[in-house]
């Protein structure tokens, strides 16, 4: 057997290296043999205004091209997730947004398929007679006010009434839109929601507070969003934005 000679200098060098490797463990007080891999116990956050970026969704859906306010979309997503977690939404693929920060001469109703990332409908929608002319600026939850109510709703059942095929809405915000049923606030088609009226006077006709849509589109829209989807009616209204428990949750 060949004997390998190790000099005193080499022994000293190996000793220094060993000390340096041991030094961090000595100060940490951790037994090197007891180290275990860290396990991430936090699950991925659900889709919400503060999880999957609403800005990314906004861009991918090209909503800026359609003219939907990015602020309205961010609030809508937040409220959608809030209601979903509360078990208030049965149809979690569809989100409808009415953007009252835009005049009624513009297409301000957006029906969005969140599952397939598509804008299914983008059309005109009326506001209440007492809410304003071209712009909706006044809002109320009071019966016979003829004003629109802001905030989050869930869609309900359909029926045939004096305005034809219509859909009940349930207001989700106490003191803001919870009297929707008492006020008969529903979605329906209306002859005054059309482009000819815009050409004549610059804005569409107004309802008694209902989000009325073009007659030729009311049935396909209602059939897509009925029975438990989320509808959000938005305005840059400071009173609403500060008082909404859903917005501020």
C-alpha positions in Angstrom: 0.0 0.0 0.0 1.3 3.5 -0.9 1.4 5.9 2.0 0.4 9.4 1.3 2.2 12.0 3.4 0.3 15.0 4.6 2.3 18.0 5.6 1.6 20.1 8.7 0.7 23.0 6.5 -2.0 20.9 4.7 -3.4 19.7 8.0 -3.7 23.3 9.2 -5.4 24.4 6.0 -8.0 21.6 6.2 -8.7 22.5 9.9 -9.4 26.2 9.0 -11.8 25.2 6.2 -13.7 22.8 8.6 -14.0 25.5 11.2 -15.4 28.0 8.6 -18.0 25.5 7.4 -19.1 24.8 11.0 -19.2 28.4 12.1 -22.7 29.4 10.7 -24.3 26.3 12.3 -22.7 27.0 15.6 -24.2 30.5 15.8 -27.6 29.4 14.4 -28.1 26.7 17.1 -29.6 24.5 14.4 -28.8 20.8 14.2 -27.7 20.1 10.7 -29.3 16.7 10.8 -32.7 18.1 11.8 -33.2 20.5 8.8 -36.4 19.9 6.9 -37.7 21.5 3.6 -40.1 24.3 4.2 -43.7 23.6 3.2 -45.8 26.5 1.8 -49.2 26.1 3.7 -50.8 29.1 1.8 -53.0 28.2 -1.1 -53.2 30.3 -4.2 -55.6 33.3 -3.7 -58.8 33.2 -5.6 -59.6 35.6 -8.5 -60.3 39.0 -6.9 -59.4 42.6 -7.3 -56.2 42.1 -5.3 -55.3 38.6 -6.6 -55.1 38.0 -10.4 -54.5 41.5 -11.4 -57.7 43.1 -12.6 -55.5 45.3 -14.8 -54.3 42.2 -16.6 -57.8 40.9 -17.1 -58.9 44.4 -18.3 -56.1 44.4 -20.8 -56.6 40.9 -22.1 -60.3 41.5 -22.6 -59.4 44.8 -24.4 -62.0 46.7 -22.4 -60.1 49.9 -22.8 -61.0 49.7 -26.5 -64.7 49.2 -25.7 -64.5 52.2 -23.3 -65.3 50.5 -20.0 -63.7 52.4 -17.1 -60.8 50.4 -15.6 -62.0 51.6 -12.1 -65.4 50.2 -12.8 -64.0 46.8 -13.8 -61.7 46.6 -10.8 -64.6 47.4 -8.4 -66.9 44.9 -10.3 -64.4 42.1 -9.9 -64.0 42.8 -6.2 -67.7 42.8 -5.6 -68.2 39.7 -7.7 -65.7 37.8 -5.6 -67.3 39.1 -2.4 -70.7 37.9 -3.4 -69.3 34.6 -4.6 -67.7 34.0 -1.3 -71.0 34.9 0.5 -72.8 32.3 -1.6 -74.9 34.8 -3.4 -73.9 33.9 -6.9 -75.1 30.8 -8.8 -73.7 31.7 -12.2 -70.1 32.6 -11.6 -69.1 32.7 -15.3 -70.9 35.9 -16.1 -70.3 39.4 -14.9 -72.4 42.4 -16.1 -71.3 46.0 -15.6 -73.2 49.2 -16.3 -70.8 52.1 -16.4 -72.7 55.3 -15.6 -69.4 57.3 -15.7 -70.3 57.4 -19.5 -73.2 59.2 -21.1 -76.2 57.2 -22.4 -75.2 58.0 -26.0 -72.4 55.5 -25.5 -72.6 51.7 -25.2 -72.1 51.3 -21.4 -73.5 47.9 -20.6 -70.9 45.1 -20.7 -71.7 41.4 -20.3 -68.5 39.5 -19.8 -67.8 35.8 -19.9 -65.1 35.4 -17.2 -64.5 31.7 -18.0 -63.8 32.2 -21.7 -62.5 35.8 -21.5 -65.1 37.3 -23.9 -67.3 40.3 -24.0 -70.6 38.8 -24.9 -72.6 42.0 -25.2 -71.7 45.7 -25.3 -74.7 47.9 -25.8 -76.8 50.9 -24.7 -78.6 51.0 -21.3 -80.9 53.6 -19.8 -80.8 55.3 -16.5 -83.7 56.8 -14.5 -85.6 59.9 -15.6 -84.7 61.8 -12.4 -81.0 60.7 -12.5 -80.1 63.1 -15.2 -80.3 63.8 -19.0 -77.3 62.4 -20.9 -75.4 61.6 -17.7 -76.7 59.8 -14.6 -75.6 62.0 -11.7 -78.4 61.5 -9.1 -79.2 58.2 -7.5 -81.8 56.9 -5.0 -83.1 53.8 -3.3 -86.4 55.5 -2.5 -89.7 54.2 -4.1 -91.2 56.5 -6.8 -87.9 58.5 -7.0 -87.5 57.5 -10.7 -83.8 57.5 -10.2 -81.3 54.7 -10.7 -79.7 52.8 -7.8 -76.0 52.1 -7.9 -74.2 49.0 -6.6 -74.2 45.3 -6.8 -77.2 43.2 -7.7 -77.8 39.5 -8.4 -80.0 38.6 -11.3 -83.2 36.6 -10.7 -86.1 35.0 -12.5 -87.7 36.2 -15.7 -91.3 37.1 -16.5 -93.5 38.7 -19.2 -94.9 42.0 -18.2 -96.0 45.3 -19.7 -92.4 45.8 -21.0 -92.3 42.3 -22.5 -89.7 39.8 -21.5 -88.1 41.1 -18.3 -85.9 40.0 -15.4 -86.1 40.6 -11.7 -83.1 42.1 -9.9 -82.1 41.7 -6.2 -80.2 44.6 -4.7 -77.3 43.4 -2.5 -76.5 46.6 -0.7 -78.5 47.7 2.3 -79.7 51.3 2.0 -78.3 51.6 -1.5 -80.3 49.3 -3.7 -82.0 46.8 -1.4 -85.5 48.2 -2.3 -85.1 47.1 -5.9 -88.0 44.6 -5.6 -90.2 47.1 -3.9 -89.4 49.7 -6.6 -89.9 47.1 -9.4 -86.4 47.7 -10.7 -85.9 45.1 -13.4 -84.1 44.7 -16.6 -86.3 44.9 -19.7 -86.3 46.1 -23.3 -87.5 49.6 -24.2 -88.2 51.3 -27.6 -86.5 54.5 -26.3 -83.1 52.7 -26.1 -81.9 53.0 -29.7 -79.5 55.0 -31.8 -82.2 56.9 -33.7 -83.1 58.8 -30.5 -79.4 59.5 -30.0 -79.2 61.0 -33.5 -82.3 63.2 -32.7 -81.4 64.6 -29.3 -77.9 63.3 -28.3 -78.9 60.7 -25.7 -81.3 57.8 -25.3 -84.6 57.8 -23.4 -84.8 57.2 -19.7 -86.6 54.7 -17.5 -88.2 54.9 -14.1 -85.0 53.6 -12.6 -84.6 50.3 -14.5 -81.5 49.4 -16.5 -83.5 49.2 -19.8 -81.8 47.8 -22.9 -82.6 47.7 -26.6 -85.7 45.7 -27.4 -83.9 43.5 -30.0 -81.3 42.5 -27.4 -83.3 42.2 -24.2 -84.1 38.5 -24.6 -80.5 37.3 -25.5 -79.0 39.4 -22.8 -81.5 38.3 -20.1 -81.2 34.7 -21.0 -77.4 34.9 -20.7 -77.3 36.6 -17.3 -80.5 35.4 -15.5 -80.8 33.2 -12.4 -77.9 34.3 -10.2 -75.2 36.2 -12.0 -73.6 39.5 -10.8 -74.7 42.9 -12.1 -72.8 46.0 -11.0 -74.0 49.5 -11.7 -71.1 51.9 -11.4 -70.7 55.7 -11.1 -67.9 57.9 -9.9 -70.2 58.9 -7.1 -68.3 59.6 -3.9 -71.2 59.0 -1.6 -71.6 55.5 -3.0 -67.9 54.7 -3.2 -67.5 55.7 0.5 -70.7 54.0 1.8 -70.6 50.7 0.0 -69.6 47.9 2.4 -68.8 45.7 -0.6 -66.5 48.2 -2.2 -64.8 48.9 1.1 -64.6 45.2 2.2 
